Amino acid sequence: MESVYLLIPVSVILVFGIALAFWWSVRSGQFDDLEGPGFRVLMDDDHPKKADKAVETEKPENG
């Protein structure tokens, strides 16, 4: 019975913590676009990154 006196306040604090974390994530826009990141993974980049071009231009010369 004594453990109930400890577990009830801990569970209430945990519920409030989870509710605050959920409220913060909704307010900060974490759930605005759920499908966009999944489609971005599948899209090909038409333009290579600048770092890739720098590596291609720095090829050593033979001779």
Buried (B, 14 or more C-beta within 10 A) or exposed (E): EEEEEEEEEEEEEEEEEEEEEEEEEEEEEEEEEEEEEEEEEEEEEEEEEEEEEEEEEEEEEEE
